[in-house]
Amino acid sequence: MLTTQASESCNAQVRLFLKPKHDLDLFFIHFSILLAEKRRKETESDYNGKQSVPYIMLEDSPILQHAAKVFTPNIFNRIQKQYLKTEPYIMETLSDTRDDGMIGYLTYMIEDGERSDERVVLVDISTRTLVC
């Protein structure tokens, strides 16, 4: 969906320069102006992304701290929004049957604090599968 929207947006901007009365030289002059403007905006966005520090809602979360360093502020905000949706869940390790070769199973109980709902999740490490 986002790719289609980006293409349509780009096509709409290019159509501004595709007038029947314009010759090829004028089209390329206008097109180079369009490209220069797009490059300027991208450079400005890159600069702002590197100079700004995103607001971390859960400062004690190592995952969010790492994401704030690695991702742009825009992407980080998306990640943080998804991460905050997991906040009401509580995970408790019920069993760990791994040996030194990391073969075995992990069993977790996931509890939804808002609905008092519990699920047991079995993780098979060798096949990397989850079963609820």
Secondary structure, DSSP 8 states (H G I E B T S, - for coil): -HHHHHHHHHHHHHHTT--TT--HHHHHHHHHHHHHHHHHHHHHHHHHHHH-----S-TT-HHHHHHHHHS-HHHHHHHHHHHHHTTTEEEEEEEE---TTS-SEEEEEEEETTTTEEEEEEEETTTTEEE-
